């Protein structure tokens, strides 16, 4: 089976497609880095929408999501944005954990897999 890669860098590809499965790399909020978890989550989810569209799918086809928060005290804040965004009846398998991220301005990172 063919493997497609988009936005390929020296360390990783942002989008990898294998068959009818779309894998996105972890996404952080570059424009709203340092701002609230709400703002960062909104930016990340909009980025995910764009990448999924580029791969020929959308959030209603999500299979799984991994979410990393730098502080679990912001879990409710993130969930408020997530719940408003996720496709009702099509929620993915999901894990959310607390972790230190690559740079201090990032409070959240999200990685998803979707069907095409």
MMTF fields as JSON, N, C-alpha, C and O atoms, coordinates in Angstrom:
{
  "mmtfVersion": "1.0.0",
  "mmtfProducer": "UNKNOWN",
  "numBonds": 463,
  "numAtoms": 464,
  "numGroups": 116,
  "numChains": 1,
  "numModels": 1,
  "chainsPerModel": [1],
  "groupsPerChain": [116],
  "chainIdList": ["A"],
  "bondAtomList": [4, 2, 8, 6, 12, 10, 16, 14, 20, 18, 24, 22, 28, 26, 32, 30, 36, 34, 40, 38, 44, 42, 48, 46, 52, 50, 56, 54, 60, 58, 64, 62, 68, 66, 72, 70, 76, 74, 80, 78, 84, 82, 88, 86, 92, 90, 96, 94, 100, 98, 104, 102, 108, 106, 112, 110, 116, 114, 120, 118, 124, 122, 128, 126, 132, 130, 136, 134, 140, 138, 144, 142, 148, 146, 152, 150, 156, 154, 160, 158, 164, 162, 168, 166, 172, 170, 176, 174, 180, 178, 184, 182, 188, 186, 192, 190, 196, 194, 200, 198, 204, 202, 208, 206, 212, 210, 216, 214, 220, 218, 224, 222, 228, 226, 232, 230, 236, 234, 240, 238, 244, 242, 248, 246, 252, 250, 256, 254, 260, 258, 264, 262, 268, 266, 272, 270, 276, 274, 280, 278, 284, 282, 288, 286, 292, 290, 296, 294, 300, 298, 304, 302, 308, 306, 312, 310, 316, 314, 320, 318, 324, 322, 328, 326, 332, 330, 336, 334, 340, 338, 344, 342, 348, 346, 352, 350, 356, 354, 360, 358, 364, 362, 368, 366, 372, 370, 376, 374, 380, 378, 384, 382, 388, 386, 392, 390, 396, 394, 400, 398, 404, 402, 408, 406, 412, 410, 416, 414, 420, 418, 424, 422, 428, 426, 432, 430, 436, 434, 440, 438, 444, 442, 448, 446, 452, 450, 456, 454, 460, 458],
  "bondOrderList": [1, 1, 1, 1, 1, 1, 1, 1, 1, 1, 1, 1, 1, 1, 1, 1, 1, 1, 1, 1, 1, 1, 1, 1, 1, 1, 1, 1, 1, 1, 1, 1, 1, 1, 1, 1, 1, 1, 1, 1, 1, 1, 1, 1, 1, 1, 1, 1, 1, 1, 1, 1, 1, 1, 1, 1, 1, 1, 1, 1, 1, 1, 1, 1, 1, 1, 1, 1, 1, 1, 1, 1, 1, 1, 1, 1, 1, 1, 1, 1, 1, 1, 1, 1, 1, 1, 1, 1, 1, 1, 1, 1, 1, 1, 1, 1, 1, 1, 1, 1, 1, 1, 1, 1, 1, 1, 1, 1, 1, 1, 1, 1, 1, 1, 1],
  "groupList": [{"groupName": "UNK", "atomNameList": ["N", "CA", "C", "O"], "elementList": ["N", "C", "C", "O"], "formalChargeList": [0, 0, 0, 0], "bondAtomList": [1, 0, 2, 1, 3, 2], "bondOrderList": [1, 1, 2], "singleLetterCode": "X", "chemCompType": "L-PEPTIDE LINKING"}],
  "groupTypeList": [0, 0, 0, 0, 0, 0, 0, 0, 0, 0, 0, 0, 0, 0, 0, 0, 0, 0, 0, 0, 0, 0, 0, 0, 0, 0, 0, 0, 0, 0, 0, 0, 0, 0, 0, 0, 0, 0, 0, 0, 0, 0, 0, 0, 0, 0, 0, 0, 0, 0, 0, 0, 0, 0, 0, 0, 0, 0, 0, 0, 0, 0, 0, 0, 0, 0, 0, 0, 0, 0, 0, 0, 0, 0, 0, 0, 0, 0, 0, 0, 0, 0, 0, 0, 0, 0, 0, 0, 0, 0, 0, 0, 0, 0, 0, 0, 0, 0, 0, 0, 0, 0, 0, 0, 0, 0, 0, 0, 0, 0, 0, 0, 0, 0, 0, 0],
  "groupIdList": [1, 2, 3, 4, 5, 6, 7, 8, 9, 10, 11, 12, 13, 14, 15, 16, 17, 18, 19, 20, 21, 22, 23, 24, 25, 26, 27, 28, 29, 30, 31, 32, 33, 34, 35, 36, 37, 38, 39, 40, 41, 42, 43, 44, 45, 46, 47, 48, 49, 50, 51, 52, 53, 54, 55, 56, 57, 58, 59, 60, 61, 62, 63, 64, 65, 66, 67, 68, 69, 70, 71, 72, 73, 74, 75, 76, 77, 78, 79, 80, 81, 82, 83, 84, 85, 86, 87, 88, 89, 90, 91, 92, 93, 94, 95, 96, 97, 98, 99, 100, 101, 102, 103, 104, 105, 106, 107, 108, 109, 110, 111, 112, 113, 114, 115, 116],
  "secStructList": [7, 7, 3, 3, 3, 3, 3, 3, 7, 1, 1, 7, 3, 3, 3, 3, 3, 3, 6, 6, 3, 3, 3, 3, 7, 7, 5, 7, 7, 1, 1, 1, 6, 6, 1, 7, 2, 2, 2, 2, 2, 2, 2, 2, 2, 2, 2, 2, 2, 2, 2, 2, 2, 2, 6, 6, 7, 7, 4, 4, 4, 3, 3, 3, 3, 3, 3, 3, 3, 1, 7, 4, 4, 4, 2, 2, 2, 2, 2, 2, 2, 2, 2, 2, 2, 1, 7, 6, 6, 7, 7, 7, 3, 3, 3, 3, 3, 3, 7, 7, 7, 1, 1, 6, 6, 7, 7, 3, 3, 3, 3, 3, 3, 3, 3, 7],
  "xCoordList": [0.83, 0.0, 0.88, 1.932, 0.426, 1.145, 1.081, 0.073, 2.161, 2.207, 2.388, 3.334, 1.471, 1.579, 2.033, 1.583, 2.923, 3.382, 3.217, 3.547, 2.7, 2.506, 3.176, 3.247, 3.665, 4.387, 5.519, 5.613, 6.368, 7.482, 8.643, 9.056, 9.156, 10.32, 11.442, 11.282, 12.566, 13.7, 13.46, 14.114, 12.53, 12.278, 10.958, 10.832, 9.971, 8.645, 7.819, 8.146, 6.738, 5.73, 4.505, 4.16, 3.85, 2.658, 1.469, 0.656, 1.369, 0.268, 0.865, 1.693, 0.44, 0.827, -0.455, -1.297, -0.587, -1.769, -1.312, -0.444, -1.904, -1.627, -2.962, -3.739, -3.226, -4.534, -5.614, -5.572, -6.569, -7.652, -7.514, -8.502, -6.293, -6.053, -5.148, -4.12, -5.553, -4.823, -4.27, -5.008, -2.966, -2.283, -1.766, -1.076, -2.095, -1.544, -0.502, -0.663, 0.554, 1.549, 0.927, -0.122, 1.559, 1.088, 1.078, 2.017, 0.009, -0.163, -0.215, -0.936, 0.557, 0.553, 0.084, -0.012, -0.202, -0.741, 0.39, 0.81, 0.868, 1.982, 1.565, 2.338, 0.348, -0.102, -0.529, -0.311, -1.144, -1.648, -0.811, -1.268, 0.402, 1.3, 1.443, 1.607, 1.381, 1.467, 0.119, 0.006, -0.904, -2.252, -2.969, -2.352, -4.251, -5.021, -5.154, -4.97, -5.476, -5.74, -6.933, -6.948, -7.917, -9.071, -8.617, -8.985, -7.825, -7.365, -6.477, -6.604, -5.582, -4.693, -5.476, -5.189, -6.454, -7.257, -8.036, -8.091, -8.638, -9.38, -8.467, -8.851, -7.27, -6.329, -5.942, -5.926, -5.633, -5.23, -6.357, -6.111, -7.571, -8.693, -8.971, -9.338, -8.802, -8.952, -7.854, -8.107, -6.647, -5.545, -5.846, -5.613, -6.364, -6.738, -7.788, -7.68, -8.801, -9.813, -9.16, -9.515, -8.219, -7.532, -6.713, -6.763, -5.961, -5.146, -6.026, -5.715, -7.112, -8.002, -8.621, -8.729, -9.025, -9.579, -8.545, -8.869, -7.315, -6.239, -6.054, -5.682, -6.314, -6.16, -7.428, -7.445, -8.491, -9.717, -10.664, -11.409, -10.641, -11.532, -11.956, -11.692, -12.612, -13.022, -13.176, -12.989, -13.514, -13.571, -14.637, -14.562, -15.609, -16.612, -16.027, -16.671, -14.831, -14.166, -12.998, -12.191, -12.904, -11.823, -11.914, -12.997, -10.766, -10.668, -10.13, -10.636, -9.09, -8.476, -7.872, -7.565, -7.711, -7.08, -6.242, -6.664, -5.058, -4.198, -4.01, -3.658, -4.247, -4.15, -3.182, -3.274, -2.252, -1.305, -1.539, -1.538, -1.739, -1.901, -0.734, -0.275, -0.259, 0.823, 0.303, 1.074, -1.015, -1.616, -3.028, -3.898, -3.26, -4.585, -5.662, -6.85, -5.278, -6.264, -7.007, -8.069, -6.46, -7.098, -7.915, -8.371, -8.093, -8.834, -10.247, -10.679, -10.962, -12.32, -12.344, -13.236, -11.376, -11.271, -11.081, -11.74, -10.177, -9.941, -11.193, -11.585, -11.824, -13.011, -14.159, -14.923, -14.3, -15.367, -15.208, -16.193, -13.985, -13.72, -13.874, -14.508, -13.296, -13.374, -14.831, -15.213, -15.642, -17.036, -17.841, -18.74, -17.532, -18.218, -17.769, -18.491, -16.58, -15.987, -16.255, -16.572, -16.136, -16.196, -17.556, -18.578, -17.561, -18.803, -19.663, -19.253, -20.861, -21.731, -22.004, -22.28, -21.921, -22.143, -20.949, -20.979, -19.894, -18.691, -17.443, -16.377, -17.578, -16.432, -15.39, -15.742, -14.111, -13.049, -12.674, -13.056, -11.931, -11.255, -10.274, -9.667, -10.108, -9.298, -8.568, -9.077, -7.373, -6.606, -6.122, -5.742, -6.134, -5.617, -4.697, -5.076, -3.486, -2.515, -1.832, -1.846, -1.24, -0.44, 1.001, 1.525, 1.646, 3.027, 3.706, 3.045, 5.002, 5.791, 5.909, 6.238, 5.647, 5.708, 7.034, 7.864, 7.228, 8.518, 8.976, 10.177, 8.04, 8.397, 7.392, 6.226, 7.819, 6.954, 5.709, 4.754, 5.684, 4.496, 3.351, 2.21, 3.647, 2.61, 2.01, 2.72, 0.677, -0.044, -0.793, -1.259, -0.908, -1.661, -1.099, -0.644, -1.142, -0.776, -1.8, -2.186, -2.239, -3.23, -2.749, -2.231, -2.935, -2.577, -3.781, -4.349, -4.18, -5.353, -5.046, -4.107, -5.875, -5.894, -7.329, -8.269, -7.493, -8.838, -8.917, -7.908, -10.119, -10.389, -10.642, -11.078, -10.364, -10.611, -11.895, -12.278],
  "yCoordList": [-1.182, 0.0, 1.253, 1.304, 2.225, 3.491, 4.297, 4.272, 5.006, 5.924, 7.333, 7.596, 8.239, 9.654, 10.457, 10.214, 11.416, 12.302, 13.747, 14.088, 14.592, 16.009, 16.839, 16.446, 18.0, 18.903, 18.143, 18.067, 17.587, 16.754, 17.641, 18.55, 17.363, 18.067, 17.081, 15.881, 17.574, 16.681, 15.721, 14.682, 16.062, 15.259, 14.5, 13.419, 15.068, 14.458, 14.99, 16.011, 14.272, 14.726, 15.13, 14.47, 16.197, 16.657, 15.744, 15.5, 15.238, 14.362, 13.129, 13.252, 11.951, 10.704, 9.932, 9.745, 9.486, 8.729, 7.362, 7.247, 6.333, 4.952, 4.269, 4.075, 3.908, 3.341, 4.368, 5.48, 4.002, 4.916, 5.456, 5.858, 5.466, 5.991, 7.219, 7.209, 8.274, 9.54, 9.752, 9.731, 9.955, 10.205, 11.64, 12.054, 12.39, 13.733, 13.712, 13.017, 14.473, 14.639, 15.471, 16.086, 15.49, 16.336, 17.791, 18.266, 18.496, 19.886, 20.789, 20.516, 21.867, 22.89, 24.204, 24.33, 25.169, 26.462, 27.478, 28.133, 27.597, 28.513, 29.985, 30.811, 30.323, 31.715, 32.169, 33.319, 31.249, 31.642, 31.051, 30.973, 30.641, 30.134, 31.162, 32.353, 30.705, 31.602, 32.121, 32.665, 31.957, 32.389, 31.256, 30.239, 31.415, 30.445, 29.099, 29.0, 28.075, 26.752, 26.827, 26.142, 27.637, 27.816, 28.299, 27.713, 29.358, 29.912, 28.925, 28.761, 28.27, 27.309, 26.117, 25.644, 25.63, 24.496, 24.869, 24.082, 26.054, 26.5, 26.542, 26.087, 27.081, 27.153, 25.755, 25.489, 24.87, 23.509, 22.785, 22.142, 22.879, 22.19, 22.745, 21.99, 24.036, 24.624, 24.103, 23.842, 23.952, 23.395, 21.947, 21.533, 21.184, 19.796, 19.746, 18.921, 20.608, 20.659, 20.873, 20.203, 21.792, 22.077, 20.906, 20.581, 20.265, 19.111, 17.936, 17.251, 17.704, 16.608, 16.874, 15.958, 18.109, 18.459, 18.222, 17.699, 18.609, 18.404, 16.921, 16.555, 16.069, 14.627, 13.959, 12.747, 14.743, 14.199, 13.592, 12.665, 14.112, 13.614, 14.765, 15.926, 14.451, 15.495, 14.911, 13.711, 15.759, 15.354, 14.3, 13.632, 14.128, 13.091, 11.698, 10.699, 11.624, 10.348, 10.076, 9.181, 10.849, 10.628, 9.233, 8.75, 8.6, 7.287, 7.402, 6.771, 8.225, 8.381, 9.767, 10.447, 10.162, 11.444, 11.26, 10.616, 11.835, 11.901, 13.371, 14.169, 13.721, 15.118, 15.194, 14.433, 16.132, 16.379, 17.783, 18.746, 17.905, 19.191, 19.382, 18.426, 20.604, 20.843, 20.908, 20.788, 21.099, 21.187, 20.617, 21.179, 19.508, 18.879, 19.766, 19.476, 20.832, 21.782, 22.469, 23.052, 22.409, 23.03, 22.019, 22.332, 20.814, 19.758, 20.209, 19.998, 20.82, 21.304, 22.391, 22.418, 23.281, 24.369, 23.797, 24.223, 22.833, 22.184, 21.442, 21.539, 20.7, 19.916, 20.794, 20.373, 21.993, 22.893, 23.203, 23.226, 23.439, 23.717, 22.438, 22.443, 21.349, 20.061, 19.642, 19.258, 19.718, 19.275, 20.083, 19.543, 21.363, 22.212, 21.899, 22.18, 21.32, 21.056, 19.648, 19.472, 18.657, 17.266, 16.955, 17.489, 16.08, 15.731, 14.833, 13.717, 15.303, 14.496, 13.119, 12.999, 12.096, 10.737, 10.109, 8.926, 10.887, 10.405, 10.688, 10.971, 10.611, 10.901, 9.789, 8.61, 10.16, 9.163, 8.532, 9.029, 7.444, 6.953, 8.063, 8.673, 8.335, 9.489, 9.238, 8.572, 9.781, 9.772, 11.191, 11.894, 11.612, 12.928, 12.737, 12.128, 13.263, 13.13, 14.469, 15.366, 14.58, 15.759, 15.462, 14.395, 16.414, 16.227, 17.573, 18.583, 17.575, 18.748, 18.751, 17.722, 19.885, 19.969, 20.562, 20.95, 20.631, 21.012, 22.432, 22.698, 23.339, 24.726, 25.275, 24.881, 26.168, 26.636, 27.404, 27.487, 27.965, 28.709, 27.779, 28.223, 26.497, 25.538, 24.891, 24.33, 24.981, 24.417, 23.14, 22.407, 22.877, 21.728, 21.286, 22.1, 19.975, 19.393, 18.302, 17.546, 18.229, 17.223, 16.489, 17.094, 15.175, 14.314, 13.434, 12.829, 13.354, 12.547, 11.592, 11.782, 10.565, 9.617, 9.576, 9.584, 9.533, 9.526, 8.554, 8.223, 8.112, 7.332, 8.309, 9.44, 7.859, 8.711, 8.315, 8.916],
  "zCoordList": [0.0, 0.0, 0.0, 0.639, -0.715, -0.847, 0.455, 1.16, 0.762, 1.899, 1.337, 0.595, 1.697, 1.294, 2.496, 3.615, 2.27, 3.34, 2.878, 1.743, 3.773, 3.467, 4.552, 5.716, 4.132, 5.035, 5.72, 6.945, 4.864, 5.303, 5.745, 5.025, 6.929, 7.443, 7.715, 7.495, 8.19, 8.45, 9.618, 9.711, 10.503, 11.701, 11.642, 12.218, 10.941, 10.931, 9.773, 9.167, 9.479, 8.513, 9.314, 10.294, 8.913, 9.629, 9.366, 10.259, 8.132, 7.74, 7.057, 6.154, 7.492, 6.832, 6.544, 7.422, 5.295, 4.881, 4.407, 3.541, 4.982, 4.583, 4.352, 5.287, 3.115, 2.796, 3.074, 2.547, 3.891, 4.245, 5.665, 6.279, 6.183, 7.523, 7.442, 6.765, 8.144, 8.161, 9.567, 10.552, 9.639, 10.909, 10.91, 9.978, 11.942, 12.088, 13.202, 14.205, 13.013, 14.066, 15.185, 14.993, 16.333, 17.421, 16.986, 16.346, 17.339, 16.916, 18.134, 19.094, 18.087, 19.132, 18.521, 17.3, 19.365, 18.927, 18.742, 19.696, 17.527, 17.266, 17.36, 17.844, 16.902, 16.917, 18.309, 18.689, 19.074, 20.398, 21.537, 22.677, 21.22, 22.258, 23.376, 23.112, 24.616, 25.761, 26.225, 27.323, 25.399, 25.778, 26.497, 26.815, 26.756, 27.542, 26.832, 25.619, 27.606, 27.044, 26.093, 25.07, 26.411, 25.523, 24.151, 23.133, 24.119, 22.847, 22.097, 20.884, 22.825, 22.175, 21.631, 20.531, 22.378, 21.918, 20.663, 19.718, 20.637, 19.445, 18.225, 17.147, 18.387, 17.263, 16.787, 15.585, 17.719, 17.362, 16.627, 15.607, 17.122, 16.483, 15.086, 14.185, 14.899, 13.556, 12.628, 11.452, 13.151, 12.365, 11.988, 10.853, 12.947, 12.673, 11.567, 10.659, 11.622, 10.566, 9.199, 8.229, 9.124, 7.859, 7.358, 6.171, 8.237, 7.84, 7.414, 6.44, 8.131, 7.757, 6.384, 5.569, 6.124, 4.816, 3.711, 2.645, 3.978, 3.008, 2.703, 1.589, 3.693, 3.532, 3.001, 2.787, 2.788, 2.222, 3.242, 2.924, 4.476, 5.508, 6.412, 6.101, 7.534, 8.467, 9.869, 10.074, 10.822, 12.228, 12.513, 13.545, 11.651, 11.864, 11.642, 11.962, 11.105, 10.806, 11.759, 11.508, 12.855, 13.825, 14.426, 14.758, 14.559, 15.19, 16.61, 17.538, 16.759, 18.08, 18.227, 17.247, 19.488, 19.813, 21.074, 22.033, 21.048, 22.23, 22.552, 21.683, 23.801, 24.228, 25.394, 26.357, 25.282, 26.361, 26.89, 26.123, 28.196, 28.88, 29.839, 30.465, 29.953, 30.907, 32.336, 33.288, 32.489, 33.818, 33.76, 33.095, 34.45, 34.437, 35.052, 34.905, 35.731, 36.251, 35.106, 35.325, 33.878, 32.71, 31.889, 30.79, 32.426, 31.739, 31.363, 30.229, 32.288, 32.021, 30.964, 30.116, 31.012, 30.034, 28.625, 27.676, 28.507, 27.218, 26.767, 25.605, 27.679, 27.319, 26.836, 25.967, 27.373, 26.924, 25.437, 24.698, 25.001, 23.586, 22.768, 21.713, 23.253, 22.558, 22.341, 21.236, 23.404, 23.325, 22.316, 21.671, 22.173, 21.195, 19.762, 18.806, 19.621, 18.296, 17.783, 16.606, 18.631, 18.19, 17.579, 18.011, 16.563, 15.868, 16.754, 17.073, 17.161, 18.022, 17.408, 16.215, 18.243, 17.779, 17.092, 16.753, 16.882, 16.198, 17.031, 16.484, 18.341, 19.201, 19.083, 19.034, 19.036, 18.893, 20.232, 21.29, 20.176, 21.372, 21.755, 20.875, 23.061, 23.448, 24.756, 25.658, 24.837, 26.078, 26.324, 25.388, 27.579, 27.958, 29.149, 30.149, 29.034, 30.118, 30.377, 29.534, 31.551, 31.884, 31.522, 31.846, 30.846, 30.415, 30.204, 29.962, 30.297, 29.945, 28.422, 27.833, 27.776, 26.32, 25.863, 26.685, 24.562, 23.975, 24.305, 24.35, 24.533, 24.834, 25.849, 25.828, 26.729, 27.816, 27.379, 28.151, 26.183, 25.741, 25.339, 25.209, 25.141, 24.754, 25.991, 26.825, 26.094, 27.243, 26.862, 27.734, 25.562, 25.061, 23.716, 22.912, 23.493, 22.215, 21.926, 22.818, 20.665, 20.28, 19.029, 18.09, 19.044, 17.915, 17.608, 18.517, 16.342, 15.978, 14.828, 14.055, 14.753, 13.637, 13.143, 13.938, 11.825, 11.239, 10.066, 9.444, 9.782, 8.579, 7.435, 7.652, 6.228, 5.062, 4.391, 3.387]
}
